[in-house]
Amino acid sequence: MVKVDKKKIRYLVLFAIIIAIEAVFCFTPLGSIPLGPLVATLAMIPVCITGVLLGVKGGTLIGFIAGLFSFIYWSFVSPGVMSLAFTPLYKFPFTDDIVFGGSLWTLVICFVPRILTGTVAALVYKAIAGKTEKNAVKITGAAVAGIAGSLVNTFGVLGGIALFLGNEFNAIAETVPAYGSLWGFILVTFLTNSIAEAVVSGVVTPAAVPIKRLISNKI
C-alpha cells in the first residue's frame, strides 16, 4: 500500500487555493478596490499572506507565479502603455518614427519585485513574530510584513522603470500634464496607488495569523 503524505497534500491544496485567489486578483476586476479617486490593486496581498503562512519558500514561489500572471495579463489580456514595463512582447508606436518596447529588462521588472515581495514578507514576519506565541505580536508582524512586501513591489517596479526604461517613460510622461516627466510619474504613482496598496496590504495580511494557527499542527 502506498503511504499518503497528508502533510504534503494539505500543503499543495493550500498552495493551489492561493494560486487560484491570485489568478482572480490578477485577471478580474475583483483585484482592484476603488478608494475615492484612487485604485488599490490586491495582487500582492496573496503573495504577502503566503509569506506569512508558508515561509520564504512558499512566499517566493507565489511571488514568481504572480510575476507570471502579470506577464500574461500585460502581454495578452490587456496590453497597453504600462505593458512596456512588464513584457518585451508589446510595442508602443510613440511617433511615426519611434516605437517603444521589446526590452528584455521588462522581465526583470515583471518578475523580480514580485518574487522579492513574498521573500521579504516572509522574512519580516519571521523576524518580528517567528519565536513568539503572543497573538498581538503575530498580528503586528503580519501587518508590517504586508506593508513591507507591498512597498518592495512598488519600489522594485518603479525603480526598474527608472533604471531600465527611463528614457521611454520620460518621453511618454512628458505628454501627460499630470506627470510632466518620469519623476512626476513615479511621484504621483507612489503618492496615490502605491500608498493605498500598502495600507490595504497591511490591513488584510494579518488575516493570515488565525489561518496559520488553524493549520499549524497540520502543515
C-alpha positions as CSV (number, residue, x, y, z in Angstrom):
1,M,0.0,0.0,0.0
2,V,1.3,3.4,-0.9
3,K,1.6,5.7,2.1
4,V,-0.2,9.0,1.6
5,D,1.7,12.0,2.8
6,K,-1.1,14.0,4.3
7,K,1.1,16.9,5.3
8,K,2.3,17.3,1.7
9,I,-1.2,17.0,0.3
10,R,-2.5,19.7,2.7
11,Y,0.4,22.0,1.7
12,L,-0.4,21.5,-2.0
13,V,-4.1,22.1,-1.5
14,L,-3.5,25.3,0.4
15,F,-0.9,26.4,-2.3
16,A,-3.4,25.7,-5.1
17,I,-6.1,27.8,-3.3
18,I,-3.7,30.7,-3.0
19,I,-2.8,30.4,-6.7
20,A,-6.5,30.5,-7.6
21,I,-7.0,33.6,-5.5
22,E,-4.0,35.2,-7.1
23,A,-5.4,34.4,-10.5
24,V,-8.7,36.1,-9.6
25,F,-7.0,39.2,-8.3
26,C,-4.7,39.4,-11.4
27,F,-7.3,38.7,-14.2
28,T,-10.6,40.1,-12.9
29,P,-11.9,43.4,-11.6
30,L,-12.1,41.8,-8.1
31,G,-8.4,42.5,-7.8
32,S,-9.0,46.3,-7.5
33,I,-10.5,48.3,-4.7
34,P,-11.7,51.9,-5.6
35,L,-10.6,54.3,-2.8
36,G,-12.2,57.6,-3.8
37,P,-10.1,58.8,-6.7
38,L,-7.5,56.0,-6.1
39,V,-7.5,52.3,-7.0
40,A,-5.6,49.8,-4.8
41,T,-4.7,46.6,-6.5
42,L,-4.8,43.4,-4.4
43,A,-2.4,41.2,-6.4
44,M,0.4,41.4,-3.9
45,I,-1.8,40.5,-0.9
46,P,-1.9,36.7,-1.6
47,V,1.9,36.9,-2.0
48,C,2.4,38.5,1.4
49,I,-0.1,36.2,3.0
50,T,1.7,33.2,1.6
51,G,5.0,34.5,3.0
52,V,3.3,34.6,6.5
53,L,1.7,31.2,6.1
54,L,4.3,29.2,4.3
55,G,7.5,31.0,4.9
56,V,10.3,32.1,2.5
57,K,10.0,29.2,0.0
58,G,6.2,29.4,-0.4
59,G,6.1,33.2,-0.5
60,T,8.9,33.3,-3.1
61,L,7.2,30.8,-5.3
62,I,3.9,32.5,-5.2
63,G,5.7,35.8,-6.0
64,F,7.1,34.1,-9.1
65,I,3.6,33.0,-10.1
66,A,2.3,36.5,-9.5
67,G,5.0,37.7,-11.9
68,L,4.0,35.1,-14.5
69,F,0.3,36.2,-14.2
70,S,1.4,39.8,-14.6
71,F,3.4,38.9,-17.7
72,I,0.4,37.1,-19.2
73,Y,-2.0,39.9,-18.3
74,W,0.0,42.7,-19.8
75,S,1.1,40.7,-22.9
76,F,-2.2,39.1,-23.9
77,V,-5.2,40.1,-21.7
78,S,-5.0,43.9,-21.5
79,P,-2.0,45.2,-23.5
80,G,-1.5,49.0,-23.1
81,V,1.2,51.6,-22.4
82,M,2.0,50.0,-19.0
83,S,2.8,46.8,-20.8
84,L,6.1,48.5,-21.8
85,A,7.2,47.8,-18.2
86,F,6.2,44.2,-17.9
87,T,6.6,42.4,-21.2
88,P,9.0,42.5,-24.2
89,L,6.2,41.4,-26.5
90,Y,4.4,44.8,-26.5
91,K,5.3,47.6,-28.9
92,F,4.1,51.1,-28.5
93,P,4.1,53.5,-31.5
94,F,5.2,56.7,-29.8
95,T,5.6,58.7,-33.0
96,D,5.5,57.8,-36.7
97,D,9.3,57.2,-36.5
98,I,9.7,55.9,-32.9
99,V,8.4,52.6,-31.5
100,F,9.0,51.8,-27.8
101,G,9.1,48.3,-26.4
102,G,10.8,44.9,-26.8
103,S,13.3,45.3,-23.9
104,L,14.2,42.1,-22.1
105,W,14.7,44.2,-18.9
106,T,10.9,44.2,-18.7
107,L,11.2,40.6,-17.5
108,V,13.3,41.7,-14.6
109,I,10.8,44.4,-13.7
110,C,7.9,41.9,-14.0
111,F,9.3,39.0,-12.0
112,V,12.0,40.2,-9.5
113,P,9.8,42.6,-7.5
114,R,7.0,40.1,-7.2
115,I,9.4,37.3,-6.2
116,L,11.1,39.6,-3.6
117,T,7.6,40.6,-2.2
118,G,7.0,37.1,-1.0
119,T,10.6,36.6,0.2
120,V,10.6,39.9,2.2
121,A,7.1,39.4,3.7
122,A,8.2,36.0,5.0
123,L,11.5,37.3,6.4
124,V,9.9,40.3,8.1
125,Y,7.2,38.2,9.7
126,K,9.7,35.7,10.9
127,A,11.9,38.5,12.3
128,I,9.1,40.0,14.3
129,A,6.9,37.1,15.3
130,G,8.7,33.9,14.4
131,K,9.5,33.0,18.0
132,T,6.6,34.3,20.0
133,E,3.1,32.9,20.8
134,K,1.6,36.3,21.6
135,N,-1.2,36.9,19.2
136,A,-0.8,40.7,19.2
137,V,2.9,40.4,18.1
138,K,1.9,38.0,15.4
139,I,-0.7,40.3,14.1
140,T,1.7,43.2,14.2
141,G,4.3,41.2,12.4
142,A,1.9,40.2,9.7
143,A,0.7,43.8,9.2
144,V,4.3,45.0,8.9
145,A,5.1,42.1,6.5
146,G,2.1,43.1,4.4
147,I,3.3,46.7,4.2
148,A,6.9,45.8,3.6
149,G,6.0,43.3,0.8
150,S,3.8,45.8,-0.9
151,L,6.5,48.5,-0.8
152,V,9.1,46.1,-2.1
153,N,7.0,45.5,-5.1
154,T,6.3,49.2,-5.6
155,F,10.0,50.3,-5.3
156,G,11.1,47.4,-7.4
157,V,8.8,48.2,-10.3
158,L,9.2,52.0,-10.2
159,G,12.9,51.6,-9.6
160,G,13.2,49.2,-12.5
161,I,11.3,51.5,-14.8
162,A,13.6,54.4,-13.9
163,L,16.7,52.3,-14.2
164,F,16.0,50.3,-17.4
165,L,13.2,52.2,-19.2
166,G,13.8,55.8,-18.0
167,N,14.1,57.4,-21.5
168,E,10.9,55.7,-22.8
169,F,8.8,56.5,-19.8
170,N,10.1,60.0,-19.5
171,A,9.1,60.7,-23.1
172,I,5.7,59.3,-22.5
173,A,5.2,61.1,-19.2
174,E,6.1,64.4,-20.8
175,T,2.9,64.1,-22.9
176,V,0.7,63.7,-19.7
177,P,0.2,67.1,-17.9
178,A,-0.4,65.3,-14.5
179,Y,3.1,63.8,-14.7
180,G,5.3,66.1,-16.8
181,S,8.3,63.8,-16.5
182,L,9.4,60.3,-15.4
183,W,9.9,61.5,-11.8
184,G,6.5,63.1,-11.9
185,F,5.0,59.8,-13.0
186,I,6.9,58.0,-10.2
187,L,5.9,60.5,-7.5
188,V,2.2,60.6,-8.5
189,T,2.1,56.8,-8.7
190,F,3.7,56.4,-5.2
191,L,1.6,59.0,-3.5
192,T,-1.7,57.6,-4.9
193,N,-1.9,53.9,-5.8
194,S,1.3,52.7,-4.0
195,I,0.5,54.1,-0.6
196,A,-3.1,52.9,-0.8
197,E,-2.0,49.4,-1.8
198,A,0.5,49.3,1.1
199,V,-2.2,50.3,3.6
200,V,-4.7,47.7,2.3
201,S,-2.0,45.0,2.4
202,G,-1.1,46.0,6.0
203,V,-4.8,45.7,7.0
204,V,-5.6,42.4,5.2
205,T,-2.4,40.4,5.6
206,P,-2.9,39.8,9.4
207,A,-5.9,37.6,8.4
208,A,-3.1,35.0,7.8
209,V,-2.5,34.8,11.5
210,P,-5.7,32.9,12.6
211,I,-5.3,30.8,9.4
212,K,-1.8,29.9,10.3
213,R,-2.9,29.0,13.8
214,L,-5.6,26.8,12.5
215,I,-3.3,24.8,10.2
216,S,-0.1,25.0,12.3
217,N,-0.5,21.4,13.5
218,K,-1.2,20.1,10.1
219,I,1.4,21.7,7.8
